[in-house]
């Protein structure tokens, strides 16, 4: 688990942990999760690809998390979950509003077509 995500209800201040530490933790987890040592690298590559795809698909969530980390420095797991839920809800609401606006334009266009 990254150093800034904790599963407690209150944030804890932690010293900065480097990306190398994260990579070491990933390798250790992969070594435990994979029976074949050669599969560990493939698991890490898969996880990195999935993480990148999720982040690219939801830039609003990334921005919300970055803003919160910059503001607070450390977030609990509960806070991270809440930020993700709020950002996803806002994104969904914006998409639904756009869908409805698009449909209204379609209806208006159809009404003009019928009258012509």
Secondary structure, DSSP 4 states (H G I P E B T S, - for coil): --TTEESSSS--------HHHHHHHHHHHHHHH-SSHHHHHHHHHHHHHHHHHHHHHTHHHHHHHHHHHHHHS-EEHHHHHHHHHHHHHHHHHHHHHHHHHHHHHHHHHHHHHHH-
